C-alpha cells in the first residue's frame, strides 16, 4: 500500500459528522489470521536510509510531543510503528492515526470491552495464538499484533482500507470509525 491516496468520497463522509460510540472488535480469529499473528510474534530496518529515518522521526516526533511527553517513549513508539507497519505492508501514518483514535497514545489504555494498549487489542488474541503470557501493554507486542490484524483485514477486504478499518473496530458496514481514522490521518498524520 504505497502512495496512499484518500478516496474522493471521503470529504462527504467526513462532513457527515455523525459518529457512534466506538466498539472494540470481538470477532473471533480465523485460522489464517491466527497463523499470521504467530509468524509476526515470532519474527524478530524499515527505513531505506538514515536521512529518511531522521526526517520522518523528527517530523512525527514533533507532532506526537503533546500526546507523549517522554522523548524516549515517543521515539520507541514511532520506530516501532514504522517498522511494524512496513513489515505488514501498511502506511505508518495510518497506524499513527489509528493509535490516536484507539487510545490517544495511552499505552496502558483499557476499553470498556477489555481491549488493551495503544492499538486496543483484545486479550483473547494471546490465547488464540499460543502466547498467553505476552503483555499487550508492551509497545512492541501491541503494535505488532495490531498491524498484523489490520493487514489481515486489508487482505480480506481486497485492499479496501475503509472496510478493513471498520472490521478492525468491529463496526463492519458502518463508516463512523474509518471516518475518525481518516480525519486524524488528514489533520495530523499526513505525509509532508
Beta strands, then each sheet from edge to edge (+ up, - down):
end
